[in-house]
Amino acid sequence: METFGKVGSSLKHHLNKGIEMELLKRLTESYGGSGYEDEVRDLVIGELTTICDTVTTDTLGSVIGFKKGKGKDGQRKKIMIAGHMDEIGFRVSHISDKGYLRISPAGGFDPRTMIAQRVQVLGKGKHKLIGVLNVAGKPIHVQSPEERRKTLEVSDFFVDLGMKGAEVKKKVDIGDPVIWARDFAEFGDSVTCKAMDNRIGCYVMIEAVRKMANNRHDIYAVGTVQEEVGVRGAQTAAYTIEPDIAIALDVTLAVDVPGAEDHLHITKLGNGVAIKIMDSLSISDTGLVKDFRALADKKKIPYQLEILPRGGTDAGGMQRVKGGSKAITLSIPLRYVHSTIETANKKDIESAVKLLASYLSQ
């Protein structure tokens, strides 16, 4: 386990201060496929060292920031909050003699979102290469009707690095990670980028710990690894921490778009942070759900209730460790999940920060 010293900060932060997007921009644009979260980890460490008593990393690579509570010994609970640092991506599975890369997914993908995209390949751990991702085969101009009707699979795609095969093989190995290449942008009341899932969770965690005041309980702020491939980092970190209360911070589906009926929306952009009731991996502790709802009502923080029919968060990993813990997920509604244009509303992000900071300040 590696330990990082605390860096003092003279800044005063208040719950009524608006959110700044610069940190979210840096987080989302960073390279962080599952198992290769190094860039994101460095950012999270840098932020947590200014606000926590200690910051450490565990063997798997998760970051654990600790802030001791002001309550008496024996009366303090251990509250673990977790936002996963990794993003969906691919691994190089084959390199052709002409330099084209075939890929295997590391996370869940809808092949319809993969057509004609730019990607970043981290070759041999040091060469960050821009490439283009597209479907193997003929362009639509010369396809037969049967070819146009073909259902796409991830295995149909390849990466073109724009280099000759010999040069590609000098810089890329089998197993090297591949992620989307996309810049952060603000538009209207919203923000968009790749990797909003789940750099938003990391952002909310950092900002809530920064804004909380006089916490009575011990707070463990954890940037977890490998959530997209099985909530692995959350489980190992929770095994060490043994939290009494586990709060996952993640995104959820906002299907409030044309073509989706009202009952399929799950959440809506702009309606506030989502307090999760259940998903595929966990059922939120009913007492925590009541507590967060009551606190949101008291503080006049907008929120919505969420049931996600498919998918899960780090809560599922934290909830089951050793004797178990009371767990819940606070979600930020997100349109176009697992794509290059994941989109969130600034007010929803702000409501998530305020609700979590208010809870931790009790």
C-alpha positions as CSV (number, residue, x, y, z in Angstrom):
1,M,0.0,0.0,0.0
2,E,1.4,3.4,-1.0
3,T,0.7,6.5,1.2
4,F,0.6,10.1,0.2
5,G,1.0,13.0,2.6
6,K,-1.6,15.7,3.2
7,V,-1.3,19.0,1.4
8,G,-2.8,21.9,3.3
9,S,-5.5,24.1,1.7
10,S,-6.6,27.5,2.9
11,L,-9.7,27.6,0.7
12,K,-13.1,27.9,2.3
13,H,-15.9,25.9,0.6
14,H,-19.5,26.3,1.3
15,L,-22.6,24.2,0.3
16,N,-24.1,27.2,-1.5
17,K,-21.1,27.7,-3.8
18,G,-21.7,26.8,-7.4
19,I,-19.9,23.9,-9.1
20,E,-16.8,24.4,-11.3
21,M,-16.5,22.3,-14.4
22,E,-12.7,22.4,-14.8
23,L,-12.0,19.4,-12.6
24,L,-14.7,17.4,-14.4
25,K,-13.2,18.3,-17.7
26,R,-9.8,17.1,-16.6
27,L,-11.2,13.9,-15.2
28,T,-13.3,13.0,-18.2
29,E,-10.6,13.7,-20.8
30,S,-8.0,11.6,-18.9
31,Y,-7.1,8.1,-20.0
32,G,-8.6,5.4,-17.8
33,G,-9.7,2.1,-19.2
34,S,-10.2,-0.7,-16.7
35,G,-6.9,-1.8,-15.4
36,Y,-5.2,1.4,-16.8
37,E,-6.6,4.0,-14.4
38,D,-3.2,5.7,-13.8
39,E,-3.9,9.2,-15.2
40,V,-7.3,9.4,-13.4
41,R,-5.7,8.0,-10.2
42,D,-3.1,10.7,-10.2
43,L,-5.8,13.4,-10.5
44,V,-7.9,11.9,-7.7
45,I,-4.8,11.6,-5.4
46,G,-3.9,15.2,-6.1
47,E,-7.4,16.4,-5.2
48,L,-7.9,14.2,-2.1
49,T,-4.5,15.1,-0.6
50,T,-5.7,18.7,-0.2
51,I,-8.8,17.7,1.8
52,C,-8.1,14.3,3.5
53,D,-5.9,13.4,6.5
54,T,-4.3,10.6,4.6
55,V,-4.4,9.2,1.1
56,T,-3.3,5.7,0.2
57,T,-3.6,3.2,-2.7
58,D,-4.3,-0.5,-2.4
59,T,-2.8,-3.4,-4.3
60,L,-5.4,-3.3,-7.0
61,G,-5.0,0.4,-7.5
62,S,-7.9,2.0,-5.8
63,V,-7.3,5.4,-4.0
64,I,-8.5,5.7,-0.4
65,G,-8.7,9.1,1.2
66,F,-9.4,9.1,4.9
67,K,-10.9,12.0,6.9
68,K,-11.3,11.3,10.6
69,G,-14.6,12.2,12.3
70,K,-15.0,14.5,15.2
71,G,-17.1,12.1,17.2
72,K,-15.9,10.2,20.2
73,D,-14.1,6.9,19.9
74,G,-16.5,4.0,19.8
75,Q,-19.3,6.3,18.5
76,R,-17.9,7.0,15.1
77,K,-19.2,5.0,12.1
78,K,-17.1,4.2,9.1
79,I,-18.7,5.7,5.9
80,M,-17.2,4.6,2.6
81,I,-18.1,6.6,-0.5
82,A,-17.0,5.2,-3.8
83,G,-16.8,6.6,-7.4
84,H,-15.2,4.3,-10.0
85,M,-12.3,5.7,-12.0
86,D,-12.3,3.4,-14.9
87,E,-14.2,3.8,-18.2
88,I,-15.4,1.3,-20.8
89,G,-12.9,0.4,-23.4
90,F,-11.3,-2.3,-25.4
91,R,-8.1,-4.4,-25.5
92,V,-6.1,-5.1,-28.7
93,S,-6.7,-8.8,-29.6
94,H,-4.9,-8.9,-33.0
95,I,-2.5,-6.9,-35.2
96,S,-2.6,-7.6,-38.9
97,D,0.4,-7.3,-41.1
98,K,-1.1,-4.1,-42.6
99,G,-1.3,-2.6,-39.1
100,Y,-5.1,-2.9,-38.5
101,L,-6.1,-3.7,-34.9
102,R,-8.9,-6.1,-33.9
103,I,-10.3,-5.5,-30.4
104,S,-12.1,-7.2,-27.5
105,P,-14.5,-5.2,-25.3
106,A,-13.6,-4.3,-21.6
107,G,-17.1,-3.1,-20.6
108,G,-20.5,-3.1,-22.2
109,F,-21.0,-1.6,-25.7
110,D,-23.9,-1.0,-28.1
111,P,-22.2,-1.5,-31.5
112,R,-24.4,1.1,-33.0
113,T,-22.5,3.8,-31.0
114,M,-19.1,2.6,-32.3
115,I,-19.4,3.5,-36.0
116,A,-16.9,6.1,-37.3
117,Q,-15.4,7.1,-33.9
118,R,-11.9,8.3,-32.9
119,V,-10.1,6.2,-30.3
120,Q,-6.9,6.4,-28.2
121,V,-4.5,3.4,-28.1
122,L,-2.0,3.2,-25.3
123,G,0.7,1.3,-27.0
124,K,3.2,-0.7,-24.9
125,G,2.3,1.5,-22.0
126,K,3.9,4.7,-23.4
127,H,2.7,5.4,-27.0
128,K,-0.7,7.3,-26.9
129,L,-1.8,6.9,-30.4
130,I,-4.9,8.3,-32.1
131,G,-6.8,6.0,-34.3
132,V,-10.2,5.6,-36.1
133,L,-12.7,2.9,-35.3
134,N,-15.0,1.6,-38.0
135,V,-16.7,-1.5,-39.4
136,A,-14.7,-4.0,-41.4
137,G,-16.1,-4.3,-44.9
138,K,-17.3,-2.2,-47.8
139,P,-18.8,1.3,-47.5
140,I,-22.5,1.7,-47.9
141,H,-22.2,2.9,-51.5
142,V,-21.2,-0.6,-52.7
143,Q,-23.0,-2.8,-50.1
144,S,-25.7,-5.3,-51.2
145,P,-29.1,-5.0,-49.5
146,E,-28.2,-8.1,-47.4
147,E,-25.0,-6.5,-46.2
148,R,-26.9,-3.3,-45.1
149,R,-29.2,-5.3,-43.0
150,K,-26.5,-7.2,-41.1
151,T,-26.6,-6.9,-37.3
152,L,-23.4,-5.4,-36.1
153,E,-21.2,-7.0,-33.4
154,V,-18.2,-5.6,-31.6
155,S,-16.1,-8.2,-33.4
156,D,-17.0,-6.5,-36.7
157,F,-14.9,-3.4,-35.9
158,F,-11.2,-2.6,-36.3
159,V,-8.9,0.3,-35.5
160,D,-6.9,2.1,-38.2
161,L,-3.8,3.9,-36.8
162,G,-2.8,5.4,-40.1
163,M,0.6,3.8,-40.0
164,K,2.3,0.9,-41.9
165,G,2.1,-2.5,-40.3
166,A,5.7,-2.7,-39.3
167,E,5.5,0.7,-37.4
168,V,2.3,-0.3,-35.7
169,K,3.9,-3.6,-34.4
170,K,6.8,-1.6,-33.0
171,K,4.4,0.5,-30.9
172,V,1.4,-1.8,-30.0
173,D,1.2,-5.1,-28.3
174,I,-1.6,-7.6,-27.9
175,G,-3.6,-6.6,-24.8
176,D,-2.9,-2.8,-25.0
177,P,-5.9,-0.7,-24.0
178,V,-8.1,1.3,-26.3
179,I,-10.6,4.0,-25.2
180,W,-12.7,6.7,-26.9
181,A,-11.1,10.0,-27.9
182,R,-13.4,12.9,-27.2
183,D,-13.1,16.4,-25.7
184,F,-15.3,17.8,-22.9
185,A,-17.9,20.4,-23.8
186,E,-20.5,22.5,-22.1
187,F,-23.7,23.3,-23.9
188,G,-26.9,24.8,-22.6
189,D,-27.4,23.5,-19.0
190,S,-25.5,20.3,-19.8
191,V,-22.0,18.9,-20.2
192,T,-20.9,16.1,-22.5
193,C,-17.8,13.9,-23.0
194,K,-16.7,10.3,-23.0
195,A,-16.2,8.7,-19.6
196,M,-18.9,10.7,-17.8
197,D,-19.5,7.2,-16.5
198,N,-18.1,7.5,-14.0
199,R,-15.8,10.5,-13.7
200,I,-18.9,12.3,-12.5
201,G,-19.0,10.0,-9.5
202,C,-15.3,10.8,-8.8
203,Y,-16.1,14.5,-9.1
204,V,-19.1,14.4,-6.8
205,M,-17.1,12.5,-4.2
206,I,-14.2,15.0,-4.3
207,E,-16.4,18.1,-4.2
208,A,-18.7,16.7,-1.4
209,V,-15.7,15.9,0.8
210,R,-14.3,19.3,0.0
211,K,-17.6,21.0,1.0
212,M,-18.6,18.9,4.1
213,A,-18.0,20.4,7.5
214,N,-17.5,19.0,11.0
215,N,-18.1,15.4,10.1
216,R,-18.7,13.3,13.2
217,H,-18.0,10.0,11.5
218,D,-14.9,8.7,9.7
219,I,-15.1,9.2,6.0
220,Y,-13.3,7.0,3.5
221,A,-13.4,8.6,0.0
222,V,-12.5,5.8,-2.5
223,G,-11.7,6.1,-6.2
224,T,-12.2,2.5,-7.3
225,V,-10.8,0.5,-10.2
226,Q,-12.3,-2.0,-12.6
227,E,-15.9,-1.4,-11.9
228,E,-16.9,-1.8,-15.5
229,V,-15.6,-5.3,-15.5
230,G,-17.1,-6.5,-12.2
231,V,-17.0,-4.0,-9.3
232,R,-13.6,-5.4,-8.4
233,G,-11.9,-2.4,-6.8
234,A,-14.9,-1.6,-4.6
235,Q,-15.0,-5.1,-3.2
236,T,-11.3,-5.2,-2.3
237,A,-11.3,-1.7,-0.8
238,A,-14.4,-2.5,1.3
239,Y,-12.8,-5.7,2.5
240,T,-10.0,-3.5,4.0
241,I,-12.2,-0.7,5.3
242,E,-15.1,-2.8,6.6
243,P,-17.6,0.1,6.3
244,D,-20.7,0.5,8.4
245,I,-22.3,2.5,5.6
246,A,-21.4,2.3,1.9
247,I,-22.4,4.9,-0.6
248,A,-21.8,4.3,-4.3
249,L,-21.6,7.4,-6.6
250,D,-22.4,6.6,-10.2
251,V,-24.5,7.5,-13.2
252,T,-27.9,6.1,-14.2
253,L,-30.0,6.1,-17.4
254,A,-31.9,9.2,-18.4
255,V,-34.0,7.9,-21.3
256,D,-36.1,11.1,-21.5
257,V,-35.5,11.3,-25.3
258,P,-37.7,10.8,-28.4
259,G,-38.8,7.2,-28.9
260,A,-39.0,6.3,-25.3
261,E,-42.3,6.1,-23.4
262,D,-42.6,7.9,-20.1
263,H,-42.4,4.7,-18.0
264,L,-39.1,3.8,-19.6
265,H,-37.3,7.1,-18.7
266,I,-35.9,5.8,-15.4
267,T,-34.7,9.3,-14.6
268,K,-34.9,12.7,-16.4
269,L,-32.2,15.3,-16.9
270,G,-32.6,18.4,-14.7
271,N,-34.8,16.8,-12.1
272,G,-32.1,16.3,-9.5
273,V,-29.9,13.6,-8.1
274,A,-31.4,10.1,-8.2
275,I,-31.7,8.1,-5.0
276,K,-31.5,4.5,-6.1
277,I,-34.0,2.0,-4.8
278,M,-32.5,-1.1,-6.6
279,D,-30.7,-2.4,-9.6
280,S,-29.3,-5.7,-10.7
281,L,-26.5,-5.8,-8.1
282,S,-28.0,-4.3,-5.0
283,I,-31.1,-3.3,-3.1
284,S,-30.5,0.0,-1.3
285,D,-30.9,-0.1,2.5
286,T,-34.4,1.2,3.2
287,G,-33.3,3.2,6.2
288,L,-30.7,5.0,4.1
289,V,-33.2,5.8,1.4
290,K,-35.5,7.3,4.0
291,D,-32.6,9.3,5.5
292,F,-31.5,10.7,2.2
293,R,-35.0,11.6,1.1
294,A,-35.7,13.4,4.4
295,L,-32.4,15.3,4.2
296,A,-33.1,16.3,0.6
297,D,-36.6,17.6,1.6
298,K,-35.1,19.5,4.5
299,K,-32.4,21.1,2.5
300,K,-34.7,21.6,-0.5
301,I,-32.4,19.6,-2.8
302,P,-34.2,18.3,-5.9
303,Y,-34.1,14.5,-6.2
304,Q,-35.8,11.6,-8.0
305,L,-36.2,8.0,-7.2
306,E,-34.5,5.4,-9.4
307,I,-35.1,1.7,-10.2
308,L,-32.6,0.5,-12.8
309,P,-33.8,-2.7,-14.4
310,R,-30.4,-3.8,-15.7
311,G,-26.9,-2.8,-14.5
312,G,-25.3,-2.2,-11.2
313,T,-22.8,-0.1,-9.2
314,D,-20.0,-0.4,-6.6
315,A,-22.7,-0.7,-4.0
316,G,-23.2,-4.3,-5.0
317,G,-19.5,-5.0,-4.2
318,M,-19.3,-3.0,-1.0
319,Q,-22.6,-4.4,0.4
320,R,-21.4,-8.0,0.5
321,V,-18.0,-7.8,2.0
322,K,-17.4,-9.7,5.3
323,G,-20.5,-9.1,7.5
324,G,-22.0,-6.7,5.0
325,S,-22.8,-3.0,5.2
326,K,-25.8,-0.8,4.7
327,A,-25.5,0.4,1.1
328,I,-27.0,2.9,-1.2
329,T,-26.3,4.5,-4.6
330,L,-26.6,8.2,-5.4
331,S,-26.9,8.5,-9.2
332,I,-26.4,11.3,-11.7
333,P,-28.9,11.0,-14.6
334,L,-27.0,10.5,-17.9
335,R,-28.2,10.5,-21.5
336,Y,-26.5,8.3,-24.1
337,V,-24.7,6.1,-21.6
338,H,-21.7,4.1,-22.8
339,S,-21.1,6.3,-25.8
340,T,-18.8,9.2,-26.8
341,I,-21.5,11.8,-26.1
342,E,-22.5,10.9,-22.5
343,T,-24.5,14.0,-21.3
344,A,-25.4,15.2,-17.8
345,N,-27.1,18.3,-16.5
346,K,-25.1,20.7,-14.3
347,K,-28.0,21.1,-11.8
348,D,-28.2,17.4,-11.3
349,I,-24.4,17.2,-10.5
350,E,-24.8,20.1,-8.1
351,S,-27.7,18.5,-6.3
352,A,-25.7,15.3,-5.9
353,V,-22.7,17.2,-4.4
354,K,-25.0,19.1,-2.0
355,L,-26.9,16.1,-0.8
356,L,-23.8,14.0,-0.2
357,A,-22.0,16.9,1.5
358,S,-25.0,17.5,3.8
359,Y,-25.2,13.9,4.7
360,L,-21.4,13.6,5.5
361,S,-21.6,16.8,7.6
362,Q,-24.0,15.3,10.1
